């Protein structure tokens, strides 16, 4: 897989994480290759993740433990991430450019959970996700850290003129239906 920003070869075929550009992209062919039953959602995600090494090794700045908890530079951390959408998902008449979220999990794991949603109501949004365009990190385990990171990342993308969907972003442009 090649990083879509810096064009570096990421030497992987299932998941490309560029620690330089802080982007991530899952191979759609890989994650769609195995169908699953609704009752088997968690084991399906686990099966996909078993093919990718998130556990700390000498080359990783960002990693997860076996539960998915996110670590940066060896310390428990929170993250916010920006997922580029293809504009096929809309809410209240707004076709969004980016979905901004936050997590205490590795951002690539959380991104995978969006791509393969547990609930059918999130399927259209998951299908519109192209790639994880950026993630930001801050040390700590408190939820308020991720909410603040998510808020700041949402404002950054909104100021660039993009339509941003985030629980932490409520500006009129991004939340009120177009008339």
N, C-alpha and C positions, 0 to 999 in steps of 0.2 A: 504494500500500500504506500502511496505517496501523499505527503502532507499537502493539503490544498492551498496553504498559504506560502510556505517556504520551499515547497517542492522537494524536501528531503525524503529519501527512501527510509521508511519506518521499519523495514524488514519484518513485516507481519502480513498475514492474509486475512485474519478474522477481525482484528481491531487495530486501528492505527492511532496511537497517542503521541503527539508531538509535544515534548516537554519544553521545547524552545518557544513555539507559537502558542502553546496551551490550547490545542485543538484535539478533537477526537472524532473518529468516524468508524462505525461498525459496518462490516460487509453485509448488505441487505440479503445477498444470496445465502450467506452463511446462516443468519438468524432466521430466515424464512425456510431453510431447508428441512427443518423438522416441525411438523405440525404438532399440536398439543390439544388436549381436552381442557376445558375451563377449570375443572377440578384439579388439574395437574400444573397450574401456572407456576408455582414456586419451584417445582422440580425441573420445569422447562428452563427457567432462568438459570438455575443451578447448573444444569447440563451445559448451557452455553458458556457460562462463566468458568466451568472446569477446563475449557480449552484455552483460557487466557490466564497468564500469570500476573496477578495483582499483588502478590505477596512480595515483601521487601527482598530485593537483591542488591548487589553492589552498584548497579546501573540506574536504579530508580530513585528519583527525588520525591515522587508522589507514589504512594502505594496504599493498599488496604490490608487489614488483617482478614482472617477467615470469615468474620461476620460482615465484612464490607466496610467497617469503620475506616474513615479516611485519615491518612497520616501525611504530613509534609515535613521533610527533613527530620523524620523520626519522631515528630510530636503530633498528637491528636489535633485535628484541624477541622474547620468548617469551610465550605466552598459555595460559591454561586457560579452559575453557568449560563451561557447564552446559546440557545439552539436556533440555528437558521431554519426557517420554514419556507416551503415552496408557495405560500399564499393560497393553498387550497383549503385551509382551515380558517373558519371565521366564527366570530361570536358577535351577536348583536349588529350584524352588517359590516363589521370591520374585519378585513383580511389582514392578519398579522404577519409581520416580517420575522419577528423573533419571539421565542418563548424563553423567559428568564425564570430560573428556579434556583433553589438553594438546598443544600443537603449536608449531612454529616457522613455520607457515603462517598466513595470514590466517584468523581463526576461521570466517568464512563459507565459505571454500574447504574447510576441513577438515569443516565441517558438511555441505556438499554431498557430499563423499566418503562420509560416513556415510549420507546419504539414498540415494545410488546406490552401494551397496557393490560392490566388485570381486569378492568371493567370496560365493557363494550362502548360505553358512553365516551371514552377517551380514544377510541380507535381512529377516528378521522384525524384528530390532532397528531397521534403517533405516526400515521401514514404521511402526514405533511412535513415531518421532520427530516431535514437533509443531513445535517451534521452539527456536532457540538463545536461552535465557532470560537469559543473562549471560555476559560474558567479562571476565577480569582480565588485566592486562598488566604485564610487567616488562622493562625494558631488559636486553639481553644475548643471547648466542647459545648459551650452555651448556645442555645438556639438563636439568641438575639444577635450573635455574630453573623450567622448566615443571613438573617433578615436584613441586617445593615448592608452586607455585601450585595445582596440581591437588589436592594433599593438603589444603591449607587450604580450598579451595573445597568439597571433599567433606565435610570436617568441618562447615563452615558449614551446608550443606544437611541433613546428617544430624542436627545439633543442632536443626534446625527440625522434625524428626520425619519427614522424607522417607526413603524407601529409595533409596540411592545406589549406583550401580555405577561403580567406578573401579578401575584397576590400582593406584592409590595409596591406596586406602581399604579396610581389612580388618577393620572392626569386626564384632563378633559379630552385631549386629542386621541389618546389611546383607549379610552373607556366609553365615550359617548358615541352612540350610533351616528353615522354620517346621514345627513339629511339632503 
